[in-house]
Amino acid sequence: MHARPGTPKAARHTEEGAVAQLFDELRVLEVARNVSGPFAGKLFADYGADVLKVEPPSGDPSRHRGPFKDDIPNPETSALFLHLNTNKRSVTLDLEQEEGREIFRRLAEDADIVIEDFRPGQMDAWGIGYEVLSRDHPNLVMASITPFGQDGPWRDYKGSEITLQAMGGPLHVNGAPHREPIKSGGEVAHYHAGVATAFACIMARFRVEMGGVGDHIDQAVYEAQAGFRDRRTVYLTGASYTGFAAHRQAAGARVANGVRPALDGFVNIYAGGTKHFIPFLDVIERPDLKEHPDARKPLHEYSPAFATEVEAAWTSWLAGTPKQEAVELTQAIGLLGGAILATNDLLADPHYRGRGMWETIDHPVAGRAEYAGRQLILSETPRQQARHAPLLGAHNAEVYCNGLGYTREELGRLRAQGVI
Amino acid sequence: MTTDGTNTGRPLPLEGIRIAEVTVVWAGPHVTQLLAEWGADVIRVEPVNKIQPYSRGGERVTSQEVAIAAAAAGQLTSAYPDLDPGVDPWNRSSAFNAHARNKRSMACDITSPEGREAFLKLLTEVDVLIENNVPETIERANLTWDVVKEVNPRLIMVRMPAYGLSGPYKNYRGFGTHVEGMIGHHLLRSYPDESPEHTGDAFTADALAGVMGAFAIVSAIRSRTRTGLGQQIEMPLAESFMPILGEYLLDFTMNGRVTEPQGNRHISHAPHGIYPTEGHDQWIAIDVATDEEWQALCRVLGAEALATDARFMTATRRHRDSVDLDHALADYTRPRDKEALFHELQAAGVCAAPVHNELEALQSQHLNARGFFETVDMEGVGPRIYPGIMTHWKHTPNHIRTPPARLGEHNREIYIDLLGYSEAEYQALIDKGLVGDTYPESVVPRHWLR
């Protein structure tokens, strides 16, 4: 087995008898930018893998994207970068230069998994594509994330979060019928493609460890959206079955169902027509409505007059009730529902805080902040306290000198030539 | 068919892994869909003496008329082939059949003594148990990790309730759309200039949790080969989604800023949005990052007035005046055909894509060229097109192997071949109504009966 480049074992594995982590002895080389590839890398890094992030000398573009700490642009304080790159090591490397590519080939020799997101054909053109890297390393698992995949008529088209949601995902059913549809929040299509990539990578690595060989994984964000369980696969199946497409639904179309204003915000509670509708009428202090002949019917059998009365009763009660109290009272009788929370609500919420959802991380430039923490609670291989996202090229000396054997002088030359 | 040898490719990575699922609704079944696609033997454990709500579909569909009205109104959550619920709607729902391919179905009521016995036997034969019920359901069934690990210490047990196995919301009930509110996603994706009442439902957390759960399971299986240990993985829907909000959460904890509803806005790109095109409810997404792309967009649209408008000369100005920009741009996109404009813009180096509903997506030239859609012939449903597998592996070709599992379709092979029940024992379970391939009339909603 090769020694890990620049990874003195003692530094990685804290002390004798340390609790195992999920990805102990897994080495990932991440040469990917922005969200999808780095999120795949983060999933490995956060649960114990050694993830080496290869950045161009100018850094991952997400370092240059806001929001920044105190709104002062700084490649070390981008919230997106800080979040997506916890627990990783960073080296800089210019893949436009042959010497940079030679170094990359050496790094890949020691990697179990390589994750890249350049346009189709770019890695091959640089001589660092799957065919080259796997020639003497058949166990290599390599994942390539692109908007449209490695082949197909649109493979060279540009794609971004909003355009890939628009064509691949359920964007057309988001929002209201009286105006333009809206995208899902943030970079969710790219996060989703990132998890799908991590899933494929760990399956392929598992196959290697069980005696098989590696593979080249082709993850199109467009296809991940077409396979998105957020309505898309269900509605594609429905359209295939019926010849109908889904539409955006108007607000308030379903009686006492959906988002409505509460005293201090909004709730989304599913009450009308449910089996808990009778006790619900007690909660909203309208027991008189229980005697109405429609009260026990399914929603679509409500008469217009009853529908209007129920909706008025519900919304007027809700208008005087705090959102969380309305949720608590309706949950108590078995209704499905929730409040509409904002980021400040989330951070203050006793449930999430009490469960340890937030993790405090100190960063030498960005300072101390709370981050979204673990998503998995593992009974035998618990996740450990996260290390902050690396400063740009923070591990150059460790990786290139200790790992690959470059001298300090050579390192200075590489830096002077802009290779690193 | 499963690939083998060198002629057709390398073997599927999860061959030999067996999984029991006690999952409901959307997120849990998606985890096992993904694992089954890559070779795992997934056994869906489901009662036939009672109906699992919202799992095999149909609750809202009281007649064929209602099915037709729902589809015509664009509600496709539980749609039936040719809008006909048939005599067995539980085998015909789009919501269920979208995930149930490659799985096996075993009739078993884990809350009955006989069902529990069979289920505990099954647990000795599987690598993974996954469930996504309200926590109190599993506690009442006495099937928590403390109990099942005694049965099979090498088991990986996944629990994915909405909010977790502890805390004030532990037993809160909700669909994906309700979880969306509680994790901040509903507000984030709302229109900036409209009440969140107009945002509409989404099930994004279900989708993320599905893939995250599949990733966690394979990771734990791999880890088990090194440590020898099974384990419990707790993965609440809400918490598996939080990383998607990472930069917004940090913006609050670093800067104290509460993220406002974003709609189609981007942090720096403009124009960035969904613009009208020719026809009713037809739209194109356009995302301009640079001044060069802006000039190219104006050229394709013949919008010389915009190209030279001082308000829109730089990215900073376009972003600042994005409301005016969007209105001005819409006048140029409105008469255009979205498909033609898409290709013209891409040829000019502008990132754009038409908004595609499902019928259009089924026709996508690119998805079809890549073989994404597959035709599967399910008994009683007939050959239909389904969305296929969302990741391609160069040396491991992969296709849907078996049609969606009908209720109780694999009872015999599981009880007798896998669990070793005798014919007489198996027959006794059938006689008691615990094993079968249909629901008894006494539990079937009135409207499901023909």
Contacts between the chains, C-beta under 8 A, distances in Angstrom:
chain1	res1	chain2	res2	distance
A	20	B	223	7.1
A	20	B	226	7.4
A	20	B	227	5.3
A	22	B	219	5.2
A	22	B	220	7.0
A	22	B	223	5.2
A	23	B	219	6.9
A	23	B	223	7.7
A	24	B	223	7.7
A	24	B	226	7.0
A	25	B	226	7.5
A	39	B	243	7.3
A	42	B	243	7.6
A	43	B	215	6.7
A	47	B	219	7.1
A	65	B	267	6.6
A	65	B	268	7.3
A	66	B	267	5.8
A	66	B	268	7.5
A	67	B	247	6.6
A	67	B	250	7.7
A	67	B	251	4.4
A	67	B	254	7.8
A	67	B	255	6.5
A	67	B	257	7.0
A	67	B	267	7.6
A	69	B	254	5.0
A	69	B	255	6.9
A	70	B	254	7.7
A	70	B	255	6.6
A	71	B	255	6.8
A	77	B	254	7.9
A	78	B	247	8.0
A	79	B	246	7.4
A	79	B	247	4.1
A	79	B	248	8.0
A	79	B	250	3.9
A	79	B	251	5.3
A	79	B	254	6.4
A	80	B	246	7.1
A	80	B	247	4.2
A	82	B	250	6.3
A	83	B	243	7.5
A	83	B	246	3.4
A	83	B	247	5.6
A	83	B	249	7.8
A	83	B	250	5.6
A	84	B	246	6.7
A	130	B	394	7.2
A	148	B	366	6.2
A	149	B	370	6.1
A	149	B	392	6.8
A	150	B	392	7.6
A	151	B	369	7.9
A	151	B	370	6.8
A	152	B	366	4.8
A	152	B	369	4.8
A	152	B	370	4.6
A	153	B	365	5.8
A	153	B	366	5.6
A	153	B	369	5.5
A	154	B	346	7.6
A	154	B	365	7.6
A	154	B	366	4.4
A	157	B	346	4.7
A	158	B	346	6.5
A	158	B	349	7.2
A	158	B	350	7.4
A	158	B	351	3.9
A	158	B	352	8.0
A	159	B	351	6.7
A	159	B	353	7.1
A	160	B	287	4.4
A	160	B	289	7.9
A	160	B	351	5.0
A	161	B	287	7.7
A	162	B	264	6.5
A	162	B	266	7.4
A	162	B	272	6.3
A	162	B	273	7.4
A	162	B	274	7.5
A	162	B	285	4.9
A	162	B	287	5.3
A	163	B	285	4.5
A	163	B	286	7.7
A	163	B	287	5.6
A	163	B	351	5.6
A	163	B	352	6.1
A	163	B	353	3.8
A	164	B	353	7.0
A	165	B	285	7.6
A	166	B	274	6.7
A	166	B	283	7.4
A	166	B	284	7.7
A	166	B	285	3.6
A	166	B	353	5.0
A	166	B	354	6.9
A	166	B	355	4.5
A	166	B	356	7.1
A	167	B	285	7.4
A	167	B	353	4.0
A	167	B	354	6.0
A	167	B	355	7.1
A	167	B	356	4.9
A	167	B	361	7.5
A	167	B	364	7.5
A	168	B	356	7.7
A	168	B	361	7.4
A	170	B	202	7.6
A	171	B	274	7.4
A	171	B	285	7.5
A	171	B	355	5.9
A	172	B	281	7.9
A	172	B	283	7.3
A	172	B	355	4.9
A	172	B	356	6.9
A	172	B	357	5.0
A	173	B	74	7.6
A	173	B	200	6.8
A	174	B	189	6.9
A	174	B	199	7.4
A	174	B	200	5.7
A	174	B	202	6.6
A	175	B	191	6.7
A	175	B	198	6.6
A	175	B	199	6.5
A	175	B	200	5.6
A	176	B	191	7.7
A	176	B	194	7.2
A	176	B	198	4.0
A	176	B	199	7.9
A	176	B	200	6.8
A	177	B	281	7.8
A	179	B	191	7.7
A	179	B	194	7.8
A	180	B	264	7.4
A	180	B	273	7.4
A	180	B	274	4.5
A	180	B	275	7.5
A	180	B	276	7.0
A	180	B	283	6.2
A	181	B	274	5.7
A	181	B	283	6.5
A	181	B	355	6.4
A	182	B	189	6.2
A	182	B	190	7.6
A	182	B	191	6.1
A	182	B	199	7.4
A	182	B	263	4.9
A	182	B	264	5.6
A	182	B	274	7.2
A	183	B	189	6.9
A	183	B	263	7.6
A	183	B	264	5.6
A	183	B	274	7.6
A	184	B	185	7.6
A	184	B	189	5.3
A	184	B	202	6.4
A	184	B	204	5.6
A	185	B	185	5.1
A	185	B	188	3.7
A	185	B	189	4.0
A	185	B	204	7.7
A	185	B	244	7.4
A	185	B	245	7.4
A	185	B	262	6.5
A	186	B	188	6.6
A	186	B	244	6.0
A	186	B	245	6.6
A	186	B	247	7.4
A	186	B	248	6.9
A	186	B	262	7.6
A	187	B	244	7.6
A	188	B	204	5.9
A	188	B	208	7.5
A	188	B	244	5.5
A	191	B	208	7.0
A	191	B	243	7.1
A	191	B	244	4.7
A	192	B	207	6.5
A	192	B	208	6.1
A	192	B	211	6.6
A	195	B	208	6.7
A	195	B	211	4.3
A	195	B	212	5.5
A	195	B	215	5.9
A	196	B	211	5.3
A	196	B	390	6.1
A	196	B	391	5.8
A	197	B	391	7.5
A	198	B	215	5.3
A	199	B	34	6.8
A	199	B	211	5.7
A	199	B	214	5.2
A	199	B	215	4.1
A	199	B	218	6.8
A	199	B	391	7.8
A	200	B	391	4.8
A	200	B	393	7.0
A	202	B	215	6.3
A	202	B	218	5.0
A	202	B	219	5.3
A	202	B	222	6.4
A	203	B	13	4.0
A	203	B	14	6.5
A	203	B	38	5.7
A	203	B	218	5.3
A	204	B	13	6.1
A	204	B	393	7.1
A	205	B	222	7.0
A	206	B	13	5.8
A	206	B	14	7.9
A	206	B	218	5.9
A	206	B	221	6.8
A	206	B	222	4.6
A	207	B	10	7.5
A	207	B	11	7.4
A	207	B	13	4.1
A	209	B	222	6.6
A	209	B	225	6.7
A	210	B	225	7.6
A	212	B	10	6.4
A	212	B	11	6.7
A	212	B	13	7.5
A	213	B	10	6.5
A	213	B	395	7.9
A	215	B	10	6.6
A	215	B	393	4.7
A	215	B	394	6.0
A	215	B	395	5.1
A	215	B	396	5.6
A	216	B	393	7.0
A	216	B	394	3.9
A	216	B	395	7.1
A	217	B	391	6.2
A	217	B	392	7.5
A	217	B	393	5.5
A	217	B	394	7.7
A	218	B	391	7.2
A	218	B	392	4.2
A	218	B	393	7.2
A	218	B	394	6.6
A	219	B	390	7.9
A	219	B	391	5.4
A	219	B	392	7.8
A	220	B	370	7.6
A	220	B	392	7.8
A	222	B	366	7.1
A	222	B	367	7.6
A	223	B	367	7.0
A	223	B	370	7.0
A	223	B	372	5.9
A	223	B	390	5.0
A	223	B	391	7.4
A	223	B	392	7.7
A	224	B	390	5.1
A	224	B	391	7.6
A	226	B	361	6.4
A	226	B	364	7.8
A	226	B	367	5.9
A	226	B	372	6.0
A	226	B	387	6.0
A	226	B	390	6.7
A	227	B	372	7.9
A	227	B	387	5.8
A	227	B	388	7.5
A	227	B	389	7.1
A	227	B	390	2.9
A	228	B	207	5.2
A	228	B	390	8.0
A	229	B	26	6.4
A	229	B	27	7.5
A	229	B	30	4.4
A	229	B	33	8.0
A	229	B	99	7.5
A	229	B	203	7.0
A	229	B	206	5.7
A	229	B	207	3.9
A	229	B	210	5.0
A	230	B	176	7.7
A	230	B	202	6.1
A	230	B	203	4.9
A	230	B	204	4.5
A	230	B	206	6.6
A	230	B	207	3.8
A	231	B	77	7.9
A	231	B	202	7.3
A	231	B	203	5.8
A	232	B	358	7.6
A	232	B	361	7.8
A	232	B	387	7.5
A	233	B	98	4.7
A	233	B	99	7.5
A	233	B	387	4.7
A	234	B	26	7.9
A	234	B	76	7.1
A	234	B	77	6.4
A	234	B	94	5.8
A	234	B	95	5.0
A	234	B	98	4.8
A	235	B	76	4.7
A	235	B	77	7.9
A	235	B	94	7.7
A	235	B	358	4.8
A	236	B	98	7.5
A	236	B	358	4.9
A	236	B	361	6.3
A	236	B	362	6.5
A	236	B	386	7.6
A	236	B	387	4.7
A	237	B	79	7.6
A	237	B	94	4.2
A	237	B	95	7.9
A	237	B	97	6.0
A	237	B	98	4.2
A	237	B	384	7.8
A	237	B	386	5.9
A	237	B	387	6.9
A	238	B	71	7.5
A	238	B	76	3.5
A	238	B	77	7.4
A	238	B	78	7.9
A	238	B	79	3.5
A	238	B	94	3.9
A	238	B	95	8.0
A	238	B	358	7.1
A	239	B	76	6.6
A	239	B	79	7.9
A	239	B	357	7.7
A	239	B	358	3.6
A	239	B	359	5.2
A	239	B	362	6.3
A	240	B	358	7.9
A	240	B	362	6.3
A	240	B	384	5.5
A	240	B	385	4.6
A	240	B	386	6.7
A	241	B	79	5.2
A	241	B	80	6.3
A	241	B	81	4.6
A	241	B	82	7.1
A	241	B	83	8.0
A	241	B	94	5.4
A	241	B	384	6.4
A	242	B	71	4.9
A	242	B	76	7.3
A	242	B	79	5.0
A	242	B	80	7.4
A	242	B	81	7.7
A	242	B	82	7.0
A	242	B	83	5.5
A	243	B	359	7.4
A	244	B	71	4.2
A	244	B	72	6.6
A	244	B	74	7.1
A	244	B	76	6.6
A	244	B	79	7.3
A	244	B	359	7.8
A	245	B	74	6.8
A	245	B	76	7.5
A	245	B	357	3.9
A	245	B	358	5.0
A	245	B	359	4.7
A	245	B	360	7.7
A	246	B	74	4.9
A	246	B	75	7.1
A	246	B	76	4.4
A	246	B	357	6.8
A	246	B	358	6.3
A	247	B	73	6.9
A	247	B	74	2.6
A	247	B	75	8.0
A	247	B	281	7.8
A	248	B	74	7.4
A	248	B	200	5.9
A	249	B	73	7.8
A	249	B	74	7.1
A	249	B	75	7.2
A	249	B	200	6.0
A	249	B	201	7.4
A	251	B	195	7.6
A	251	B	197	4.2
A	251	B	198	4.7
A	251	B	200	7.9
A	252	B	197	6.7
A	258	B	197	7.2
A	258	B	201	7.7
A	259	B	181	7.5
A	259	B	186	7.3
A	259	B	195	8.0
A	259	B	196	5.5
A	259	B	197	4.7
A	259	B	199	6.8
A	260	B	197	6.7
A	261	B	195	7.5
A	261	B	197	7.4
A	266	B	181	7.5
A	266	B	195	7.8
A	266	B	196	5.3
A	266	B	197	7.2
A	267	B	181	7.4
A	268	B	177	6.4
A	268	B	178	5.5
A	268	B	180	7.7
A	268	B	181	4.8
A	268	B	186	7.0
A	269	B	178	7.8
A	270	B	175	7.2
A	270	B	178	7.1
A	298	B	60	7.4
A	298	B	62	6.3
A	299	B	60	7.9
A	300	B	60	7.9
A	300	B	62	7.5
A	300	B	66	6.7
A	327	B	172	7.6
A	331	B	171	7.8
A	331	B	172	5.2
A	331	B	173	6.5
A	334	B	173	6.7
A	335	B	173	7.1
A	336	B	173	4.7
A	336	B	174	4.9
A	336	B	175	5.8
A	336	B	178	5.7
A	337	B	173	7.7
A	337	B	174	6.2
A	337	B	178	5.3
A	338	B	172	7.2
A	338	B	174	5.2
A	338	B	178	3.9
A	338	B	179	6.5
A	338	B	180	7.8
A	338	B	181	4.4
A	338	B	182	4.2
A	339	B	181	5.8
A	339	B	182	6.2
A	340	B	181	4.3
A	340	B	186	5.3
A	340	B	187	5.5
A	340	B	196	5.6
A	341	B	181	6.4
A	341	B	182	5.9
A	341	B	183	7.2
A	341	B	184	5.2
A	341	B	187	6.9
A	342	B	184	6.0
A	342	B	187	5.3
A	342	B	258	5.4
A	342	B	259	7.1
A	343	B	184	5.7
A	343	B	245	7.2
A	343	B	248	5.3
A	343	B	249	5.8
A	343	B	251	7.4
A	343	B	252	4.4
A	343	B	258	5.5
A	343	B	259	5.3
A	344	B	252	6.0
A	344	B	258	4.8
A	345	B	184	7.3
A	346	B	183	7.2
A	346	B	184	5.3
A	346	B	242	8.0
A	346	B	245	7.8
A	346	B	249	6.9
A	347	B	249	7.1
A	347	B	252	5.9
A	347	B	253	6.5
A	350	B	167	7.8
A	350	B	168	6.1
A	351	B	163	6.4
A	351	B	164	7.6
A	351	B	167	4.3
A	351	B	168	4.9
A	351	B	169	4.6
A	352	B	167	7.8
A	352	B	238	7.7
A	352	B	239	7.9
A	354	B	166	7.7
A	354	B	167	5.3
A	354	B	168	7.4
A	355	B	164	5.6
A	355	B	166	6.2
A	355	B	167	4.9
A	355	B	239	7.6
A	357	B	239	6.0
A	357	B	242	6.5
A	358	B	249	8.0
A	358	B	253	7.7
A	366	B	254	6.7
A	367	B	254	7.6
A	369	B	250	6.0
A	369	B	253	4.5
A	369	B	254	4.7
A	370	B	249	7.5
A	370	B	253	4.2
A	371	B	246	7.1
A	371	B	249	7.1
A	371	B	250	6.3
A	371	B	253	7.4
A	372	B	242	4.3
A	372	B	243	5.1
A	372	B	245	6.5
A	372	B	246	5.1
A	372	B	249	5.1
A	372	B	250	8.0
A	373	B	242	7.8
A	374	B	239	7.5
A	375	B	212	6.3
A	375	B	235	6.4
A	375	B	239	5.2
A	375	B	240	4.4
A	375	B	241	8.0
A	375	B	242	6.6
A	375	B	243	6.1
A	376	B	212	7.8
A	376	B	216	5.3
A	376	B	233	5.6
A	376	B	234	7.2
A	376	B	235	5.2
A	376	B	240	7.7
A	377	B	233	7.2
A	377	B	234	4.0
A	377	B	235	7.4
A	378	B	220	7.3
A	378	B	231	5.9
A	378	B	232	7.7
A	378	B	233	5.8
A	379	B	145	6.8
A	379	B	231	4.5
A	379	B	232	4.2
A	379	B	233	7.6
A	379	B	234	8.0
A	380	B	227	6.9
A	380	B	229	4.6
A	380	B	230	7.5
A	380	B	231	3.8
A	381	B	220	7.7
A	381	B	223	5.6
A	381	B	227	7.1
A	381	B	229	7.7
A	381	B	231	6.6
